[in-house]
Amino acid sequence: MIDRGLDMLSIRRQCEIIGLNRSSWYYQPAGESEENLRLMRLIDEQYTRTPFYGWPRMTAYLRRAGYEVNPKRVRRLLRLMGLQAVGPKPRTSVPASAHRHYPYLLRGLAVSRACEVWSSDITYVPMRRGFLYLVAVIDWFSRYVLAWQLSNTLDGLFCRVAVRQALQQGTPDIFNTDQGVQFTAEEFTGLLEAAGIQISMDGRGRALDNIFVERLWRSVKYEHLYLMEYDTVPELEAGLHGYFRFYNHERPHQSLGYRTPAEVHFG
């Protein structure tokens, strides 16, 4: 993206072209203390390694790292980051849910071609003085990242923008997500149903149902985000553009016979 100039596109029009929420473009990372941001960075790195850590283990981990934190603080930061431990939980109560429930359609399915199954997920993105959220749409067969978006909130708009961008490149048979509110909202499911796509949703607390997106997040973070400390949204967005271009077109995957996602997707 370019800066606004007299003979250039306005920031509003540039954001419209790439589908970026204009509030995210102007967003100045803030709202948490330096210590909380440091804790969130540590939580994110540990969660990426051990997604089965809930607040008790995460509290213990931070205390062993030398931080005097209480469970209430850790639970708040986990909620803020949109993180939930993987694994079964006691069913002492089942909250009412208004959204329609969709089955998990991928168990035992042998995905054999591109655009058969797509998947999407959201992750926390650390910055030097704040954080954003990142959503991506990935093809299960080729691991090709079809679209991605940044947001400074966990509302569903940036997820729908990413899906619309992905649908400009094709239409999958099945679209898989977790049961987050962004993906169970009628605005999101209606977008998929209108395109004739079957909707598949993970079991609660089963991140491995969406394994290829989880692997993507590990790659994005360990190969790029954890090595960088972005100050501004434009810098972060430019960095991610470069990384996803590398990921799709240059980075060989062992599981793809050391071919790139683009070679498999368009081959």
N, C-alpha and C positions, 0 to 999 in steps of 0.2 A: 504494500500500500504506500502511496505517496503522500506528502504533506500538502496542505492546502496552499494554493498560490493564485495569483491573479488570473493566469491563463490555464489553470488546472481544474480538475473536478473538485467539487466541494467535498468536505468530509462526509456529509450526509449521503451524497451519491456514491462515494467510494465504499462506505459501509453497506449500502444497498447492493452494490455489485457483488461483493464477496459474502454477503449474508451475515455480517457482523452487527450485533446490537450496538448502536451508537453510544449508549451509556457505558458499554464495556470499553469502547475506544478511549473515552475521556476518563475512565475510571482511574483514580489514584489510590493504589493499595493502602489501606488504613483500617482502623477499627479494632486492632488487637495490639497488645503491648509487645515489645520486642521479645520478652521472655515467652509469651504465649506463641508467637510465631516460631520461635526456636523449638518449643515443645511440639508444635504441629509438624514441623519439618522432621523431627525425630520420630513422631508417631507415624507419619506417612512412610518413612523409610522402613520402619519396623513392620508396619502393616503390609507393605509390599512383599516383604520376606515371609511374614507369618500372618496371613489373613484370618486365621482362626483365633487370634488374640482379641478377646473382649476387654472391657474396661478393667477387670481385676488384674489380668496379666499385663496389660499395658501400663497400669499404675505401678505394678511391681518393677517392670522394665525401666520406667523413668526414674523411680527411686534408686534403683541400682546404678543408674547413670549419674546420680548425684543431685537429682531435682526433688525437692520436698513438695510433692504434689498430693492433693487429696483426691479420692475417687470422684467426687462431685465435679471437680475441675476437669478431670480426664473425660468423664462422660459428656460434659458440655462441648469440649473440643472435638470429640469423636462425632457428635451430632452435627456440629458446625461443618466438619469436613465431609459429612455424608457417609461415614464409615460404619459398618456393622460387621461383627465377627461372623465368620463362616462356621456353620455347624448347627446341629439340632439344639433347640431350646425347650425348656419345660413348658408344656401347654397348660399352664395353670389357669389361663384365661385366653379366650380368642376374641379379639376386638372385632366389632362389626365393620364390614367393608362394603361400600356402595359400588365399587367398581366390578365389572364383569371379570370372572376368572377364566384364564386361558390355560390349556394343558401344555406340558413340555413335550414338544414334538420331535426332539432330536435324539432321544435315547435309542440307541441301536441303529440309528440312521447312518448309512454309509454315503457321505456326501461325495459325489463323483464329478461335479462340474462347477464352473463359476456361475454365479447368480442363481444357485440353488438355495443357499441359505446365507442370509446376512444377519449380523448381530450388532448390538449397540450397547454402550455403557458409558458411565460418567466417572471421572476421577478428579481428585484434588490436585491443583498445580501450585507449588510454592513459588513465591517471588521474593525479592530481597526484603521488601517492606509490606508484604501482603500476600494475597493468594487469589486465584481464580478457579473456575471449574472447566473441565474439558470433556466434551462428548465426541465419540467417533463412531462411524459406521464401517464395519469390516466384512469382507467376503470370507466365509469359512473355508472354502476350497483353496483359494489363492492367497489368503491372508492380506489381500490388497485393501488398503484404507481408501474407501470411496469418498468419504467426506468427514469433516471435523469442524467443531465450533467451540469458541470460548464464551464464557459468561461470568459475570460477577454475582449472579444469584443462581439458586437451584430451581428456578421456575422452568416450565417445560418448553418455552419458546425456542431456546437455542437447540433443543433436541429436534424439534419439528423442522427448523431451518436446515439442520444437517441431513435429515431424512429427505427433504425435498431436493436438496442438492444431489444426494446419492441417486434418487429416482430419475434424475436427468440422464443417468448413465445406464439404466436398465431397471428391470423389475425382478426381484427374487420370488421364488415359490414360498419361502418361509422367512419370517423375520423374528429373531429371538432377542429377548431382553430379560432383565430381572423384573421384580414386581415393585420397583420404585414408582412413586406417584407421578413422576414425569412421563413414564411409559404406560401406566395404567389409565391415565386421563383419556376421556373420550376424544379430545382433540387429537391425541396421538394415535390411538387405536383406529379412530375413524379415518385418519389419513391413510393408514395401511389397508384397511378394509375397502376403501374407495378404489384402491389400486389392484384389488383382487388378490391380496397377499394373505397367506395363512399366518396367524399370530401364535408364537410360542413363547411361554414365559417360564423362567427358572423356578424351581422350588425355593421357598424362603430359606435364606442362609446357605444357599448352594452355589457359591461363586464358580465352582468348577463346571457347572452347567453351561457357563459362558466362557469356557477356558481360553479360547483364542483371543478374546478381548483382554482377559487378565494377563496373558503373555505379552500382548501389545503394550499394556501399561508398564510392565516391568522393563521392556525394551526402551520405551520413551523416557522413562525416569532414569534408569541406570546409564543409558547411553547418551542422554542429552540433558534433561532437566536438572538432575543432581550435579551435573558438571558446570552448570551455568547459574548465574544469579541475576535474573532480569529485573530491571528497575521499572520499566513501563510496559503497558499493553502492546504498543506497536513493536517494541523490541522482542517481546515474547512471541507475538504472532509471526513476526518475520523468522524467528528462530525455529518455530514449529513448522512453518512452511518448508524451510530447508530440510528439517529432519524428516518429515513425512515424504518429501521428494526422494531423499536418500533411502528411506525405508522401502518405498515402493519400487524404485528403479535401480538401486545399486546394491542394497544389502542382501546377500544370498542367505537363504534359509535352509538349514540342514534338513528339515522335514519336507522341503520341496525339492530335494535332490540338489541342493545348492544353486537353485535358480532363484530369481527375484520374484516377488509377488506380481509385478507387472508382466513378466515373461509367462507366468502361469495363467494369469487372468486373461491376457489378450492372446495367448498362444494357440 
